[in-house]
Amino acid sequence: MKTLGMRHVALNVKNAQASKDFYCKVMKMEVEWEPDAKSVYVATYITDAQGNKKAIDNLALHQADAPLYKPGSLNHIGFFVPAIDDVDEWYAHVQAHGAKIVKEIKTHRDGARSFYFEDIDGNVIQLLFHPPMKND
């Protein structure tokens, strides 16, 4: 049971649309998904040897009002797993180690599957399968 590493970070931002503009223009990321005006997911894409476009990271920009918004504040960090069934295995593993579950397992409308839990300091971690980042 392994992860694909920490390739997902979720930031609390003052203005999701302004942040989207910054990350797309300055960092050359592309919008992956924008479920609403206050939540934008951007990614860095590469083209593999076969000419397939593949996301290699994922940055979630969540517009947050005070007191959640503080400059540089994190919403959560995310660890990707290679297969959708791995989420359930990790859920059992995390529960067995007594970590506090913040959000139960959910399959999202974009085909992702995840759950959220806290580390010992209360930092929120999302463990997720995300189809554009599956390990081929």
Secondary structure as GFF3:
##gff-version 3
##sequence-region A 1 136
A	DSSP	beta_strand	8	13	.	.	.	ID=ss1
A	DSSP	alpha_helix	16	25	.	.	.	ID=ss2
A	DSSP	beta_strand	30	36	.	.	.	ID=ss3
A	DSSP	beta_strand	39	43	.	.	.	ID=ss4
A	DSSP	beta_strand	45	47	.	.	.	ID=ss5
A	DSSP	beta_strand	53	55	.	.	.	ID=ss6
A	DSSP	beta_strand	58	63	.	.	.	ID=ss7
A	DSSP	beta_strand	74	80	.	.	.	ID=ss8
A	DSSP	alpha_helix	84	96	.	.	.	ID=ss9
A	DSSP	beta_strand	101	107	.	.	.	ID=ss10
A	DSSP	beta_strand	113	118	.	.	.	ID=ss11
A	DSSP	beta_strand	124	129	.	.	.	ID=ss12
A	DSSP	three_ten_helix	131	133	.	.	.	ID=ss13
###
